[in-house]
Structure formats: structure tokens, C-alpha cells
Amino acid sequence: MRSTVTLVLLAVLATACGDAGSRGTATAADTMTPPEPETPFGWMPPPGDSAGPVGTIGDKDKAFQVLAALKEWSIELTPDSVPSGEVTIALRNDGERPHAIEVRNARAGHWISATISPGATVTMTMPLPPANYEVISTDSTYVGRGMRAVLLVR
């Protein structure tokens, strides 16, 4: 009898506590991100890592061009909105420290650049379906200081 009562109490506790941490609250970053465009997910890029070798995922000759100027502690995208398809991002490190970035979307995949020395430029070409993509530093400390941007792919 004692073990039955213990099992019932454990089940009740597990049910009561199970979702306590899953209640999310909106953050300032959530409210600042534009809504996702409607996406015809008929094709998807493979999730991957462009770190080796850089620039070999997509077709640079047919890609839309974006410049990402990296500094301590910012990423400035020009333009910050492009049509869907092949996209080349030229990552120019205008800062004083080496940087690497990640381009990511939870549904569409993620790509990571090679480390970019101060004053250097590296390009990444990838197929991007319509979505909002975070362009962030691979160093979470830098992201917390504002090294992040959003690329809108329509």
C-alpha cells in the first residue's frame, strides 16, 4: 500500500512540475524580429557548416549579394532584405578582433563561416528559402553585446 501511495504522489508531482519551465515569455529580441514571410517549403537547403571550404555551398555567379560589416559589437547588413534563392554574404571584418558568424533559421538550417581576421573579407554562398535569418557572432558573449542582425529573405 505504501509503495502505491508513493507512486501516485510521484505521478502527481511529475505532472504538476513537468511543464513549469516551458512557459515562455517574450523578450525584447522576440518583439523586434519581423514576422516570418509565408514560405513555400517546396525545397530546403541542407543544414550544413560552410567552414570548410568557405564559399562552396552555393553558386556565387547566380547569387544575390549582401555585405556584412563586422565590428566590435555589431553586424551591419547591406541590404538587409533579399529575394529567396542563392545568397552570397561578403563578411568584412572592420573590427580589431577575429570574428566568425553563423547564419541560422530554425526551420531552414544554419551555416558557420570561417574565422575572419581583422581587415579580411570572407564570402559565404548558400541557398536560402524565404524566412528571417539570424546573423550572429559564433561567440555568445559578442551576441550578448549586440553582435547580431536579421536578414530577411522573401
Backbone as ProteinMPNN parsed JSONL, in Angstrom:
{"seq_chain_A": "MRSTVTLVLLAVLATACGDAGSRGTATAADTMTPPEPETPFGWMPPPGDSAGPVGTIGDKDKAFQVLAALKEWSIELTPDSVPSGEVTIALRNDGERPHAIEVRNARAGHWISATISPGATVTMTMPLPPANYEVISTDSTYVGRGMRAVLLVR", "coords_chain_A": {"N_chain_A": [[0.816, -1.199, 0.0], [1.909, 1.258, 0.824], [3.875, 1.673, -1.195], [2.242, 2.027, -3.43], [0.906, 4.427, -2.83], [3.115, 6.103, -2.773], [3.94, 5.96, -5.467], [1.719, 7.123, -6.727], [1.812, 9.717, -5.649], [4.3, 10.554, -6.695], [3.669, 10.521, -9.43], [1.71, 12.539, -9.547], [3.249, 14.751, -8.735], [5.153, 14.802, -10.826], [3.496, 15.388, -13.01], [2.511, 17.901, -12.248], [4.838, 19.453, -12.159], [6.055, 19.116, -14.571], [5.741, 20.826, -16.904], [6.52, 23.269, -16.005], [8.785, 24.825, -16.633], [8.411, 25.343, -19.298], [6.805, 27.412, -20.002], [6.905, 30.143, -21.905], [8.167, 33.495, -22.148], [7.889, 36.552, -23.859], [10.715, 38.17, -25.167], [12.662, 41.192, -25.53], [14.122, 40.907, -27.862], [12.566, 39.044, -29.256], [10.284, 40.529, -29.912], [11.319, 42.412, -31.576], [12.044, 41.186, -33.905], [11.134, 40.858, -37.26], [8.021, 39.52, -38.615], [7.892, 36.107, -39.805], [8.142, 35.532, -43.301], [5.602, 34.264, -45.566], [6.176, 30.968, -46.419], [6.968, 28.922, -49.073], [7.701, 25.849, -48.624], [8.843, 24.06, -50.584], [11.374, 23.383, -51.312], [14.389, 22.912, -49.564], [17.374, 24.099, -48.08], [20.212, 22.057, -47.365], [20.981, 21.456, -43.942], [23.993, 22.752, -42.782], [27.542, 23.3, -42.529], [29.528, 25.844, -43.4], [32.187, 26.111, -42.991], [34.307, 24.693, -44.124], [35.35, 23.957, -47.299], [35.148, 27.571, -47.35], [32.5, 29.27, -49.023], [31.631, 27.368, -50.879], [29.155, 26.202, -50.933], [26.913, 27.183, -52.414], [25.994, 28.671, -55.632], [27.93, 31.131, -56.625], [27.878, 32.85, -58.858], [25.212, 33.204, -59.539], [24.051, 34.289, -57.351], [22.377, 36.449, -54.956], [23.703, 39.426, -53.609], [25.065, 40.31, -50.459], [26.454, 42.51, -48.098], [28.148, 42.139, -45.108], [29.171, 43.993, -42.568], [31.395, 43.664, -40.034], [32.01, 44.487, -36.681], [33.328, 45.287, -33.419], [30.848, 45.8, -31.493], [28.932, 44.8, -33.41], [26.868, 43.962, -36.272], [26.382, 44.916, -39.492], [24.15, 44.759, -42.082], [23.973, 45.042, -45.607], [22.248, 44.891, -48.506], [19.54, 44.465, -46.098], [17.533, 42.811, -46.761], [16.625, 40.373, -49.1], [15.736, 38.636, -52.185], [14.518, 35.224, -52.23], [16.604, 32.326, -52.773], [19.851, 31.674, -54.166], [22.265, 33.143, -52.091], [24.909, 35.307, -51.505], [26.996, 36.204, -48.934], [29.193, 38.644, -48.159], [31.548, 38.817, -45.809], [32.965, 41.241, -44.028], [35.537, 42.074, -41.959], [35.696, 44.688, -40.027], [36.581, 45.166, -37.566], [38.733, 44.921, -34.611], [39.343, 42.451, -33.684], [39.475, 38.885, -34.345], [36.681, 37.387, -36.028], [33.837, 35.201, -36.35], [30.875, 34.112, -37.953], [27.454, 33.006, -37.673], [24.815, 31.985, -39.728], [21.465, 31.543, -39.386], [18.348, 29.726, -39.196], [15.647, 28.299, -37.601], [13.987, 26.516, -39.014], [15.089, 26.336, -41.546], [17.838, 25.827, -41.542], [21.432, 26.079, -40.779], [24.508, 27.892, -41.104], [28.003, 28.223, -40.794], [30.636, 30.516, -40.693], [34.122, 30.665, -41.706], [36.813, 31.665, -39.539], [37.42, 35.117, -39.461], [39.965, 37.276, -40.017], [41.032, 40.46, -38.618], [40.412, 43.133, -40.844], [40.14, 41.479, -43.034], [38.207, 39.776, -45.641], [35.649, 37.411, -46.114], [33.694, 35.162, -48.022], [30.421, 33.72, -48.09], [28.284, 31.491, -49.657], [25.004, 30.45, -50.057], [21.98, 28.481, -50.412], [18.956, 30.016, -49.782], [15.746, 29.724, -48.55], [12.573, 31.548, -48.34], [12.504, 33.306, -45.332], [13.23, 34.553, -42.006], [16.479, 35.188, -41.105], [18.827, 34.793, -38.568], [21.799, 36.52, -38.157], [24.581, 36.07, -36.57], [27.269, 36.434, -34.168], [29.608, 33.797, -33.595], [30.499, 33.668, -31.067], [29.056, 33.671, -28.04], [29.224, 35.642, -26.08], [29.785, 37.947, -27.536], [27.422, 38.138, -28.991], [25.632, 38.745, -26.964], [26.454, 41.324, -26.483], [25.516, 42.659, -28.629], [26.209, 41.849, -31.194], [24.684, 41.046, -33.67], [22.252, 40.491, -36.258], [19.415, 40.701, -38.485], [18.564, 38.976, -41.369], [16.352, 39.357, -43.934], [14.722, 37.176, -45.993], [12.872, 36.993, -48.792]], "CA_chain_A": [[0.0, 0.0, 0.0], [2.786, 2.415, 0.913], [4.511, 1.897, -2.497], [1.217, 2.546, -4.335], [0.718, 5.831, -2.486], [4.325, 6.797, -3.207], [3.885, 6.062, -6.924], [0.679, 8.093, -7.078], [2.34, 11.046, -5.321], [5.326, 10.879, -7.682], [2.999, 10.81, -10.696], [1.081, 13.85, -9.404], [4.33, 15.73, -8.74], [5.725, 14.867, -12.169], [2.532, 16.082, -13.858], [2.422, 19.303, -11.826], [6.098, 20.157, -12.397], [6.611, 18.782, -15.877], [5.77, 21.901, -17.878], [6.734, 24.544, -15.326], [9.804, 25.616, -17.308], [8.151, 25.526, -20.714], [6.008, 28.616, -20.253], [7.834, 31.159, -22.392], [7.771, 34.891, -22.132], [8.5, 37.263, -24.979], [11.827, 39.052, -24.83], [12.768, 42.339, -26.436], [14.605, 40.416, -29.159], [11.446, 38.405, -29.933], [9.348, 41.514, -30.421], [11.987, 43.239, -32.566], [12.244, 40.416, -35.125], [9.968, 40.933, -38.142], [7.348, 38.23, -38.761], [8.372, 35.233, -40.877], [7.339, 35.598, -44.531], [4.994, 32.991, -45.931], [7.248, 30.189, -47.013], [6.645, 27.706, -49.809], [8.812, 24.96, -48.315], [8.979, 23.013, -51.578], [12.778, 22.997, -51.303], [15.078, 23.356, -48.352], [18.813, 23.879, -48.135], [20.643, 21.113, -46.353], [21.69, 22.091, -42.842], [25.4, 22.493, -43.003], [28.557, 24.155, -41.961], [30.311, 26.3, -44.538], [33.545, 26.408, -42.546], [35.37, 24.076, -44.892], [35.925, 25.286, -47.527], [34.187, 28.676, -47.393], [32.024, 29.719, -50.326], [31.429, 26.292, -51.835], [27.831, 25.606, -50.794], [26.007, 27.595, -53.481], [26.524, 29.155, -56.902], [28.207, 32.56, -56.449], [27.559, 33.619, -60.059], [23.77, 33.434, -59.605], [23.605, 34.643, -56.004], [22.135, 37.825, -54.539], [24.869, 39.851, -52.827], [24.858, 41.035, -49.206], [27.683, 42.838, -47.384], [28.023, 42.158, -43.653], [30.302, 44.682, -41.952], [31.521, 43.193, -38.654], [32.816, 45.297, -35.77], [33.004, 45.047, -32.033], [29.993, 44.673, -31.245], [27.79, 44.971, -34.296], [26.852, 43.439, -37.634], [25.539, 45.767, -40.335], [23.876, 44.102, -43.354], [23.568, 45.905, -46.704], [20.945, 45.209, -47.927], [19.127, 43.525, -45.053], [16.426, 42.033, -47.313], [16.921, 39.903, -50.454], [14.834, 37.579, -52.647], [14.967, 33.862, -51.923], [17.48, 31.694, -53.751], [21.262, 31.717, -53.792], [22.656, 34.401, -51.455], [26.311, 35.4, -51.1], [27.255, 37.214, -47.911], [30.604, 39.013, -48.016], [31.776, 39.163, -44.406], [34.142, 42.1, -43.937], [35.846, 42.334, -40.56], [36.182, 46.046, -39.799], [36.925, 45.246, -36.153], [40.112, 44.715, -34.189], [39.468, 41.063, -33.239], [38.939, 37.904, -35.298], [35.259, 37.078, -35.855], [33.171, 34.196, -37.188], [29.44, 34.307, -37.785], [26.522, 31.93, -38.014], [23.555, 32.376, -40.359], [20.609, 30.436, -38.964], [16.9, 29.768, -39.076], [15.299, 27.008, -37.003], [13.369, 25.613, -39.995], [15.802, 26.281, -42.818], [19.21, 25.361, -41.393], [22.428, 27.035, -40.301], [25.804, 27.876, -41.758], [29.008, 28.885, -39.971], [31.763, 30.996, -41.503], [35.479, 30.516, -41.196], [37.233, 32.82, -38.744], [37.814, 36.223, -40.323], [40.958, 38.135, -39.36], [40.773, 41.896, -38.779], [40.745, 43.677, -42.151], [39.93, 40.491, -44.097], [36.848, 39.516, -46.113], [35.355, 36.023, -46.454], [32.346, 35.065, -48.567], [29.624, 32.506, -47.902], [27.165, 31.417, -50.583], [24.114, 29.383, -49.622], [20.602, 28.592, -50.889], [18.098, 30.424, -48.67], [14.322, 29.891, -48.826], [12.006, 32.686, -47.613], [12.494, 33.209, -43.866], [14.085, 35.51, -41.311], [17.702, 34.51, -40.685], [19.699, 35.476, -37.635], [23.212, 36.58, -38.497], [25.115, 36.323, -35.228], [28.628, 36.0, -33.871], [29.675, 32.452, -33.022], [30.858, 33.864, -29.659], [27.826, 34.104, -27.363], [29.495, 36.891, -25.361], [29.648, 39.026, -28.507], [25.993, 38.243, -29.309], [25.048, 39.47, -25.835], [26.849, 42.73, -26.582], [24.831, 43.266, -29.775], [26.744, 41.416, -32.492], [23.636, 40.264, -34.294], [21.414, 41.199, -37.221], [18.41, 39.828, -39.108], [18.491, 39.025, -42.83], [15.022, 38.96, -44.41], [14.742, 36.562, -47.32], [11.463, 36.991, -49.226]], "C_chain_A": [[0.864, 1.268, 0.0], [3.434, 2.71, -0.448], [3.503, 2.438, -3.51], [0.997, 4.033, -4.094], [1.928, 6.643, -2.961], [4.326, 6.989, -4.717], [2.867, 7.1, -7.374], [1.179, 9.513, -6.8], [3.42, 11.473, -6.317], [4.711, 11.239, -9.024], [2.359, 12.194, -10.665], [2.141, 14.942, -9.442], [4.932, 15.896, -10.135], [4.806, 15.624, -13.116], [2.496, 17.564, -13.527], [3.671, 20.088, -12.203], [6.604, 20.014, -13.82], [6.721, 19.933, -16.833], [6.071, 23.256, -17.248], [7.744, 25.418, -16.058], [9.479, 25.906, -18.749], [7.289, 26.736, -21.018], [6.957, 29.728, -20.639], [7.274, 32.556, -22.227], [8.512, 35.577, -23.261], [9.632, 38.137, -24.46], [11.838, 40.213, -25.805], [13.228, 41.884, -27.816], [13.481, 39.756, -29.944], [10.526, 39.434, -30.577], [9.984, 42.402, -31.488], [12.175, 42.504, -33.896], [10.992, 40.501, -35.982], [9.309, 39.564, -38.281], [7.924, 37.443, -39.927], [7.519, 35.44, -42.126], [6.686, 34.251, -44.786], [6.006, 32.222, -46.755], [6.722, 28.989, -47.767], [7.796, 26.722, -49.627], [8.867, 23.787, -49.286], [10.419, 22.548, -51.697], [13.417, 23.59, -50.064], [16.57, 23.172, -48.545], [19.191, 22.835, -47.101], [21.272, 21.86, -45.188], [23.173, 21.801, -43.029], [26.289, 23.51, -42.352], [29.467, 24.556, -43.105], [31.77, 26.539, -44.172], [34.616, 25.742, -43.399], [34.891, 23.478, -46.184], [34.834, 26.34, -47.693], [33.781, 28.953, -48.833], [31.733, 28.615, -51.308], [30.048, 25.66, -51.749], [26.944, 25.93, -51.988], [26.732, 28.06, -54.724], [26.707, 30.667, -56.821], [27.778, 33.403, -57.646], [26.081, 33.975, -60.156], [23.208, 33.981, -58.298], [23.3, 36.137, -55.866], [23.247, 38.184, -53.566], [24.454, 40.648, -51.597], [26.237, 41.308, -48.613], [27.368, 42.853, -45.895], [29.295, 42.781, -43.093], [30.322, 44.319, -40.474], [32.435, 44.126, -37.876], [32.555, 44.791, -34.362], [31.928, 46.078, -31.69], [28.76, 44.794, -32.107], [27.991, 44.22, -35.611], [25.895, 44.319, -38.412], [25.399, 45.104, -41.701], [23.406, 45.116, -44.393], [23.44, 45.073, -47.971], [20.599, 44.187, -46.841], [17.914, 42.693, -45.484], [16.767, 41.67, -48.764], [15.876, 38.875, -50.874], [15.397, 36.205, -52.283], [15.799, 33.308, -53.073], [18.905, 31.689, -53.244], [21.601, 33.1, -53.24], [24.133, 34.305, -51.087], [26.432, 36.521, -50.089], [28.765, 37.422, -47.853], [30.78, 39.531, -46.598], [33.078, 39.948, -44.309], [34.375, 42.446, -42.472], [36.499, 43.705, -40.429], [36.616, 46.243, -38.354], [38.4, 45.013, -35.889], [40.37, 43.292, -33.714], [39.0, 40.129, -34.336], [37.471, 37.621, -34.989], [34.863, 35.92, -36.759], [31.69, 34.379, -36.94], [28.682, 33.04, -38.157], [25.288, 32.568, -38.631], [22.603, 31.23, -40.045], [19.129, 30.79, -38.963], [16.499, 28.371, -38.608], [14.718, 26.021, -38.017], [14.231, 25.398, -41.23], [17.252, 25.837, -42.714], [20.135, 26.426, -40.845], [23.754, 26.806, -41.016], [26.762, 28.672, -40.894], [30.186, 29.283, -40.853], [33.086, 30.53, -40.911], [35.785, 31.741, -40.341], [37.822, 33.873, -39.683], [38.756, 37.126, -39.533], [40.578, 39.597, -39.529], [41.262, 42.383, -40.135], [40.482, 42.733, -43.311], [38.453, 40.383, -44.47], [36.751, 38.05, -46.5], [33.953, 36.002, -47.03], [31.735, 33.71, -48.258], [28.498, 32.555, -48.921], [26.321, 30.222, -50.189], [22.728, 29.573, -50.21], [19.683, 28.897, -49.705], [16.649, 30.552, -49.123], [13.792, 31.086, -48.032], [11.933, 32.411, -46.11], [13.276, 34.393, -43.32], [15.285, 34.729, -40.801], [18.446, 35.381, -39.691], [21.116, 35.415, -38.185], [23.881, 37.013, -37.202], [26.571, 35.881, -35.136], [28.569, 34.577, -33.334], [30.094, 32.507, -31.559], [29.648, 34.443, -28.936], [28.027, 35.386, -26.558], [29.317, 38.079, -26.29], [28.182, 39.228, -28.878], [25.295, 39.044, -28.211], [25.368, 40.95, -25.846], [26.267, 43.409, -27.818], [25.34, 42.843, -31.131], [25.77, 40.453, -33.142], [22.846, 41.14, -35.252], [20.396, 40.19, -37.761], [18.442, 40.07, -40.614], [17.124, 38.512, -43.246], [15.15, 38.409, -45.814], [13.295, 36.36, -47.715], [11.25, 36.082, -50.402]], "O_chain_A": [[0.586, 2.223, -0.726], [3.539, 3.876, -0.829], [3.876, 3.236, -4.37], [0.911, 4.812, -5.043], [1.772, 7.744, -3.489], [4.674, 8.065, -5.202], [3.127, 7.87, -8.298], [0.989, 10.41, -7.622], [3.451, 12.63, -6.736], [5.178, 12.163, -9.69], [2.45, 12.942, -11.639], [1.953, 15.957, -10.112], [5.191, 17.019, -10.57], [5.275, 16.414, -13.936], [2.455, 18.398, -14.431], [3.576, 21.27, -12.535], [7.51, 20.743, -14.224], [7.726, 20.027, -17.538], [5.893, 24.288, -17.895], [7.578, 26.637, -16.102], [10.212, 26.659, -19.39], [7.065, 27.053, -22.186], [7.729, 30.208, -19.809], [6.061, 32.76, -22.173], [9.645, 35.214, -23.578], [9.499, 38.772, -23.414], [11.103, 40.212, -26.793], [12.774, 42.416, -28.829], [13.431, 39.884, -31.168], [10.041, 39.217, -31.687], [9.27, 43.076, -32.231], [12.44, 43.143, -34.914], [9.893, 40.246, -35.489], [9.971, 38.545, -38.084], [8.386, 38.02, -40.912], [6.295, 35.518, -42.025], [7.148, 33.222, -44.293], [6.617, 32.764, -47.676], [6.09, 28.118, -47.171], [8.763, 26.753, -50.389], [8.932, 22.635, -48.857], [10.666, 21.426, -52.139], [13.015, 24.651, -49.586], [16.991, 22.172, -49.127], [18.545, 22.742, -46.057], [22.025, 22.809, -45.408], [23.544, 20.688, -43.404], [25.832, 24.456, -41.71], [30.11, 23.703, -43.715], [32.517, 27.112, -44.965], [35.758, 26.203, -43.39], [34.078, 22.554, -46.159], [33.725, 26.029, -48.128], [34.602, 28.882, -49.747], [31.596, 28.897, -52.498], [29.791, 24.669, -52.433], [26.286, 25.038, -52.523], [27.941, 27.868, -54.857], [25.732, 31.41, -56.937], [27.358, 34.548, -57.475], [25.734, 34.964, -60.802], [21.992, 34.118, -58.164], [23.88, 36.973, -56.56], [23.685, 37.341, -52.784], [23.609, 41.54, -51.673], [27.098, 40.428, -48.623], [26.42, 43.512, -45.469], [30.366, 42.174, -43.138], [29.381, 44.626, -39.743], [33.504, 44.506, -38.354], [31.668, 43.967, -34.142], [32.278, 47.257, -31.632], [27.648, 44.883, -31.587], [29.111, 43.892, -36.003], [24.73, 44.457, -38.041], [26.39, 44.904, -42.403], [22.547, 45.95, -44.107], [24.453, 44.584, -48.472], [21.28, 43.173, -46.689], [17.337, 41.962, -44.678], [17.148, 42.532, -49.556], [15.199, 38.3, -50.021], [16.597, 36.05, -52.06], [15.7, 33.776, -54.208], [19.144, 31.699, -52.037], [21.264, 34.114, -53.852], [24.561, 33.348, -50.44], [26.021, 37.652, -50.349], [29.52, 36.501, -47.54], [30.223, 40.567, -46.233], [34.162, 39.393, -44.486], [33.515, 43.041, -41.823], [37.692, 43.867, -40.683], [36.978, 47.351, -37.956], [39.209, 44.92, -36.812], [41.505, 42.955, -33.374], [38.203, 40.532, -35.183], [37.066, 37.615, -33.827], [35.478, 35.689, -37.8], [31.285, 34.76, -35.842], [29.186, 32.149, -38.841], [24.775, 33.566, -38.125], [22.878, 30.08, -40.387], [18.719, 31.935, -38.767], [16.962, 27.374, -39.16], [14.933, 24.815, -37.893], [14.107, 24.369, -41.893], [17.849, 25.496, -43.735], [19.705, 27.524, -40.49], [24.073, 25.704, -41.462], [26.378, 29.69, -40.319], [30.671, 28.487, -41.658], [33.153, 30.067, -39.773], [35.079, 32.746, -40.422], [38.61, 33.562, -40.576], [38.376, 37.674, -38.499], [39.878, 39.946, -40.478], [42.387, 42.087, -40.537], [40.59, 43.142, -44.467], [37.571, 40.828, -43.735], [37.654, 37.506, -47.135], [33.095, 36.757, -46.572], [32.428, 32.696, -48.175], [27.821, 33.577, -49.033], [26.835, 29.118, -50.005], [22.327, 30.704, -50.485], [19.634, 28.134, -48.74], [16.339, 31.383, -49.976], [14.482, 31.59, -47.145], [11.367, 31.406, -45.679], [13.902, 35.14, -44.071], [15.119, 33.71, -40.132], [18.671, 36.566, -39.938], [21.569, 34.36, -38.628], [23.769, 38.165, -36.784], [27.039, 35.061, -35.926], [27.592, 34.193, -32.691], [30.05, 31.485, -30.873], [29.258, 35.582, -29.192], [27.075, 36.145, -26.375], [28.764, 39.104, -25.892], [27.742, 40.363, -29.061], [24.47, 39.913, -28.494], [24.627, 41.749, -25.274], [26.495, 44.598, -28.037], [24.941, 43.425, -32.139], [25.976, 39.24, -33.171], [22.772, 42.358, -35.091], [20.507, 38.987, -37.524], [18.359, 41.207, -41.077], [16.768, 37.371, -42.95], [15.63, 39.093, -46.718], [12.564, 35.632, -47.043], [10.127, 35.961, -50.894]]}, "name": "protein", "num_of_chains": 1, "seq": "MRSTVTLVLLAVLATACGDAGSRGTATAADTMTPPEPETPFGWMPPPGDSAGPVGTIGDKDKAFQVLAALKEWSIELTPDSVPSGEVTIALRNDGERPHAIEVRNARAGHWISATISPGATVTMTMPLPPANYEVISTDSTYVGRGMRAVLLVR"}
